[in-house]
């Protein structure tokens, strides 16, 4: 695994807060604490990105008329078969 070094200048106030938190949370080093903080922040960003994408998908479903759950079982099966046929034809049309 490649490792990169990052230099970060912080104010005295920020540094004092960081060292205080390091001691309070029993981190062995400031580097470990900052590393974990960055990892958690990146996870939050990824989670927020997932929610944004999920909301976009919800909007697309609403825009296209929803899931059409009011269909009968036979209508739903017929639609799924038609979708499967279309996907099969588009994916395998060059093979036959």
MOJOUR-V914455 format. One line per field, one symbol per residue. psi: psi as a letter, one per 40 degrees, with the letter a starting at -180 (. if undefined). Layout:
BEGIN
psi->???
END
This chain:
BEGIN
psi->hihihhhhhiidddddddddddddefididdddddddddddddddddddddddddddddddddeeaefeeiidddddddddddddddddddeded.
END
